[in-house]
Amino acid sequence: MKTAFLFSGQGSQYTGMGQEIHNHFKVARDVFTEASDCLGYDMAKLCFEKNQQLNLTEYTQPAILTVSTAILTVVKAEGLVAEAVAGLSLGEYTALVASEALSFSNAVKLVSKRGKYMAECAPHGTGKMVAIMNADSKVIEDSCQKIASETGKIVAPANYNTPQQIVIGGETEAVDEVVKYLHDLGVRRCIALNVSGPFHTPLLKKAALQLGKELANVPFSNMKIPVVANTTAQVMQDNEVVNLLERQVMSPVKFYDSIHTLRDLGVTRFIEIGPGKVLTGFMKKIDKTLATNHIEDIPTLKETLANCQ
């Protein structure tokens, strides 16, 4: 049975994430220490103690990356291996760490800057994101194009999470117009998301360009295992990683197509690594026949190890 590791994205953070794993395994504590040394603040304190910073994008992204990588080190030490990896948005960086294309120290510094650029580019209140439920993707895409053309404002699909859930994002007025238009077409479930900005839309172009300059100075190695890219839903080639990471900030995340690609590669078991189980929930909507587990603490680690024996 081929296995893929999936890595959590922004929005899955919570106070106390990774604490059990940190306390039980030295290899996990070492990851937190490395993150603290790279960024100049106490990563364990950020993740484990109540504070205002954890939900600020600049801090959220390195925190989730650290927790996911710490769990990954434990998973590998316990003997679990993956034949391929993927991540949701931010999680793509953990996937690249897992593939050994990117060192953790470079990754955590990169995502700290990525989060800062994204927050500055789209401050809270400048746009919104809405999950459109149970609507055909072509209808959603055409509706976004129609409203964008009529209003001259930015609105576009941002996350293709499952065939039943596609998130749109952009300028508030344009997003609201698309929701009204879809409602008139008979689409009844449109859920506004509590997010800090309209990520993965053209509103993030400036952040993408800023990140591109940082990426140009980061050393990447050849991937040891395949990484399926958010932007293309295809296996990344070594020579296109930088370009894809830059584009990813302002391009839609094709998650369910990525799962189909992994399935076509022969993967039948998917293990979500990191805080929460959002991706595991998506998986059940994409293909119920695939085996799924998630690991975020000691009980889920033990359960997954037992299931994989």
C-alpha positions as CSV (number, residue, x, y, z in Angstrom):
1,M,0.0,0.0,0.0
2,K,1.5,3.3,-1.1
3,T,1.3,6.2,1.4
4,A,1.2,9.9,1.0
5,F,1.7,12.5,3.8
6,L,-0.5,15.6,3.7
7,F,0.4,18.7,5.6
8,S,-1.9,21.3,7.2
9,G,-2.4,24.8,6.0
10,Q,-3.2,28.1,7.7
11,G,-6.4,28.1,9.8
12,S,-5.7,24.8,11.6
13,Q,-3.7,26.5,14.4
14,Y,-4.9,26.3,18.0
15,T,-3.3,27.0,21.4
16,G,-1.5,23.9,22.6
17,M,-0.9,22.4,19.1
18,G,2.0,20.0,19.2
19,Q,2.6,20.2,22.9
20,E,2.2,16.5,23.7
21,I,4.5,15.5,20.8
22,H,7.0,18.2,22.0
23,N,7.0,17.0,25.6
24,H,7.4,13.3,24.7
25,F,10.0,13.3,22.0
26,K,13.4,15.0,21.9
27,V,13.5,15.1,18.1
28,A,10.4,17.2,18.2
29,R,11.8,19.5,20.8
30,D,14.9,20.0,18.7
31,V,12.7,21.3,15.8
32,F,11.1,23.8,18.1
33,T,14.5,24.9,19.3
34,E,15.7,25.3,15.8
35,A,12.7,27.4,14.9
36,S,13.3,29.7,17.9
37,D,16.9,30.1,17.0
38,C,16.0,31.0,13.4
39,L,13.3,33.5,14.2
40,G,14.4,35.0,17.5
41,Y,11.4,34.2,19.6
42,D,10.2,31.2,21.7
43,M,8.3,29.0,19.3
44,A,7.0,26.7,22.1
45,K,5.6,29.6,24.0
46,L,3.9,30.9,20.8
47,C,2.3,27.5,20.2
48,F,1.5,26.4,23.8
49,E,0.5,29.6,25.7
50,K,-2.5,31.8,25.0
51,N,-1.5,34.9,23.1
52,Q,-2.6,37.3,20.4
53,Q,0.2,36.5,18.0
54,L,-0.7,32.9,17.1
55,N,-3.5,34.1,14.8
56,L,-1.4,36.8,13.1
57,T,-0.4,35.5,9.7
58,E,3.3,36.4,10.2
59,Y,3.4,34.1,13.3
60,T,0.7,31.5,12.3
61,Q,2.6,30.2,9.3
62,P,6.0,29.4,11.0
63,A,4.1,28.0,14.0
64,I,2.1,25.5,11.9
65,L,5.2,24.6,9.9
66,T,7.2,24.0,13.1
67,V,4.5,21.8,14.6
68,S,4.0,19.8,11.4
69,T,7.7,19.3,10.9
70,A,8.2,18.3,14.6
71,I,5.4,15.6,14.2
72,L,7.0,14.6,10.9
73,T,10.4,13.9,12.6
74,V,8.6,11.7,15.1
75,V,6.7,9.9,12.4
76,K,9.9,9.1,10.5
77,A,11.6,8.0,13.7
78,E,8.7,5.6,14.3
79,G,9.4,4.1,10.8
80,L,6.5,5.5,8.8
81,V,7.5,6.5,5.3
82,A,5.7,8.2,2.4
83,E,6.0,7.5,-1.3
84,A,4.7,11.1,-2.1
85,V,3.7,14.2,-0.2
86,A,1.5,17.3,-0.6
87,G,0.3,20.2,1.5
88,L,-2.5,22.7,1.6
89,S,-1.1,26.2,0.8
90,L,1.4,26.8,3.6
91,G,1.6,23.0,4.0
92,E,3.4,22.8,0.7
93,Y,6.5,24.1,2.5
94,T,6.3,21.2,5.0
95,A,5.9,18.9,2.0
96,L,9.1,20.2,0.5
97,V,10.9,19.8,3.9
98,A,9.6,16.2,3.9
99,S,11.0,15.6,0.4
100,E,14.4,17.1,1.5
101,A,14.2,19.7,-1.2
102,L,14.2,22.5,1.5
103,S,15.9,22.6,4.9
104,F,13.7,23.3,7.9
105,S,15.7,26.3,8.9
106,N,15.3,27.9,5.4
107,A,11.6,26.9,5.3
108,V,10.7,28.5,8.7
109,K,12.5,31.7,7.8
110,L,10.8,31.8,4.4
111,V,7.3,31.3,5.7
112,S,7.8,33.9,8.4
113,K,8.5,36.4,5.6
114,R,5.7,34.9,3.4
115,G,3.2,35.5,6.2
116,K,4.4,39.1,6.7
117,Y,4.2,39.9,3.0
118,M,0.7,38.4,2.7
119,A,-0.6,40.3,5.8
120,E,0.9,43.6,4.5
121,C,-0.5,43.0,1.0
122,A,-4.0,42.3,2.1
123,P,-4.7,43.8,5.6
124,H,-7.7,42.6,7.5
125,G,-10.8,44.0,6.0
126,T,-9.5,44.6,2.5
127,G,-11.3,41.6,1.1
128,K,-13.1,38.4,2.0
129,M,-13.4,34.7,1.2
130,V,-16.6,32.7,0.9
131,A,-17.0,28.9,0.7
132,I,-19.5,28.0,-2.1
133,M,-21.1,24.6,-1.3
134,N,-22.6,22.1,-3.7
135,A,-22.1,24.2,-6.9
136,D,-20.5,23.2,-10.2
137,S,-17.0,24.5,-10.5
138,K,-17.6,25.9,-14.0
139,V,-20.7,27.8,-12.8
140,I,-18.5,29.4,-10.0
141,E,-15.7,30.2,-12.4
142,D,-18.0,31.8,-14.9
143,S,-19.8,33.8,-12.2
144,C,-16.5,35.2,-10.9
145,Q,-15.4,36.1,-14.4
146,K,-18.8,37.8,-15.1
147,I,-18.7,39.9,-11.9
148,A,-15.0,40.8,-12.3
149,S,-15.7,42.0,-15.8
150,E,-18.7,44.0,-14.9
151,T,-17.3,45.6,-11.7
152,G,-13.6,45.9,-12.6
153,K,-12.9,44.4,-9.2
154,I,-11.0,41.3,-8.3
155,V,-12.9,38.1,-7.5
156,A,-11.8,34.5,-8.3
157,P,-11.8,30.9,-7.1
158,A,-9.1,30.5,-4.4
159,N,-9.4,27.0,-3.0
160,Y,-10.7,23.9,-4.8
161,N,-11.0,22.0,-1.5
162,T,-13.5,19.3,-2.5
163,P,-15.9,18.9,-5.5
164,Q,-18.6,20.2,-3.1
165,Q,-16.6,23.1,-1.6
166,I,-14.9,25.8,-3.6
167,V,-13.8,29.0,-1.9
168,I,-13.8,32.3,-3.7
169,G,-12.0,35.4,-2.7
170,G,-11.3,38.9,-3.6
171,E,-12.5,42.5,-3.0
172,T,-15.5,42.5,-0.7
173,E,-17.9,44.2,-3.0
174,A,-17.2,41.8,-5.9
175,V,-17.3,38.7,-3.7
176,D,-20.7,39.8,-2.4
177,E,-22.0,40.3,-5.9
178,V,-20.9,36.8,-6.9
179,V,-22.7,35.4,-3.9
180,K,-25.9,37.2,-4.9
181,Y,-25.6,36.1,-8.5
182,L,-25.0,32.5,-7.5
183,H,-28.0,32.7,-5.1
184,D,-30.2,33.8,-8.1
185,L,-28.9,30.7,-9.9
186,G,-30.1,28.5,-7.1
187,V,-26.9,28.1,-5.1
188,R,-28.1,28.3,-1.5
189,R,-25.1,27.5,0.7
190,C,-22.4,30.2,0.7
191,I,-20.4,30.5,3.9
192,A,-18.3,33.6,4.7
193,L,-14.9,32.5,6.2
194,N,-13.2,34.0,9.2
195,V,-9.8,34.5,7.5
196,S,-7.3,37.4,7.7
197,G,-7.2,38.1,3.9
198,P,-8.3,37.0,0.4
199,F,-5.3,34.6,-0.1
200,H,-4.6,32.8,-3.4
201,T,-6.2,35.6,-5.4
202,P,-4.6,38.2,-7.7
203,L,-4.9,40.7,-4.7
204,L,-1.8,39.0,-3.4
205,K,0.4,39.8,-6.5
206,K,2.7,42.2,-4.6
207,A,3.3,39.6,-1.9
208,A,4.1,37.0,-4.6
209,L,6.7,39.3,-6.1
210,Q,8.2,40.0,-2.7
211,L,8.4,36.3,-1.9
212,G,9.9,35.6,-5.3
213,K,12.9,37.8,-4.5
214,E,13.4,35.8,-1.2
215,L,13.0,32.5,-3.0
216,A,15.7,33.4,-5.5
217,N,18.3,33.4,-2.6
218,V,17.3,30.1,-1.0
219,P,19.1,26.9,-1.9
220,F,16.9,24.0,-3.0
221,S,18.0,20.4,-3.4
222,N,16.5,17.7,-5.7
223,M,13.4,16.1,-4.2
224,K,13.8,12.6,-2.7
225,I,10.1,11.9,-3.1
226,P,7.5,13.4,-5.3
227,V,5.7,16.6,-4.2
228,V,2.3,17.4,-5.8
229,A,2.0,21.2,-6.3
230,N,-1.0,23.2,-5.3
231,T,-0.9,25.4,-8.3
232,T,-0.8,22.7,-11.0
233,A,-2.0,19.6,-9.1
234,Q,0.9,17.8,-10.8
235,V,4.2,16.5,-9.5
236,M,6.7,19.3,-9.1
237,Q,9.9,19.3,-11.2
238,D,13.0,20.4,-9.4
239,N,13.6,23.3,-11.7
240,E,10.1,24.8,-11.2
241,V,9.9,24.8,-7.4
242,V,10.7,28.5,-7.0
243,N,8.3,29.6,-9.7
244,L,5.5,27.5,-8.3
245,L,6.0,28.8,-4.7
246,E,5.9,32.3,-6.0
247,R,2.7,31.7,-8.1
248,Q,1.0,29.8,-5.3
249,V,0.5,32.9,-3.1
250,M,-1.8,34.5,-5.7
251,S,-3.1,31.3,-7.5
252,P,-5.9,28.9,-6.6
253,V,-5.1,25.8,-4.6
254,K,-6.2,22.7,-6.5
255,F,-6.5,20.3,-3.5
256,Y,-8.9,17.7,-4.8
257,D,-7.1,17.5,-8.2
258,S,-3.9,17.0,-6.2
259,I,-5.5,14.1,-4.4
260,H,-6.6,12.6,-7.7
261,T,-2.9,12.9,-9.0
262,L,-1.6,11.1,-5.9
263,R,-4.2,8.4,-6.4
264,D,-3.1,8.0,-10.0
265,L,0.4,7.5,-8.6
266,G,-0.9,4.5,-6.8
267,V,-1.4,6.1,-3.3
268,T,-4.2,4.5,-1.3
269,R,-3.3,5.6,2.2
270,F,-3.2,9.3,3.2
271,I,-1.9,10.5,6.6
272,E,-2.5,14.1,7.5
273,I,0.4,15.5,9.7
274,G,-0.1,18.7,11.7
275,P,-2.7,20.5,13.8
276,G,-6.3,19.6,13.2
277,K,-7.9,17.3,10.7
278,V,-9.2,19.6,8.0
279,L,-7.6,17.7,5.2
280,T,-8.9,14.4,6.5
281,G,-12.4,15.9,6.4
282,F,-11.8,16.9,2.8
283,M,-10.5,13.5,1.9
284,K,-13.8,11.9,3.0
285,K,-15.6,14.2,0.5
286,I,-13.2,13.5,-2.3
287,D,-12.9,9.7,-2.2
288,K,-14.3,7.6,0.6
289,T,-12.5,4.5,-0.6
290,L,-9.1,5.9,0.4
291,A,-7.6,5.1,3.8
292,T,-7.1,8.2,5.9
293,N,-5.4,8.9,9.2
294,H,-4.2,12.1,10.9
295,I,-1.5,12.7,13.5
296,E,-1.4,15.7,15.8
297,D,-0.9,14.2,19.3
298,I,0.1,11.0,21.1
299,P,-3.3,9.2,20.8
300,T,-3.5,9.9,17.0
301,L,0.1,8.9,16.6
302,K,-0.5,5.5,18.3
303,E,-3.7,5.0,16.3
304,T,-2.0,5.7,13.0
305,L,0.9,3.4,13.8
306,A,-1.5,0.6,14.7
307,N,-3.4,1.1,11.5
308,C,-0.3,1.1,9.4
309,Q,1.1,-2.2,10.7
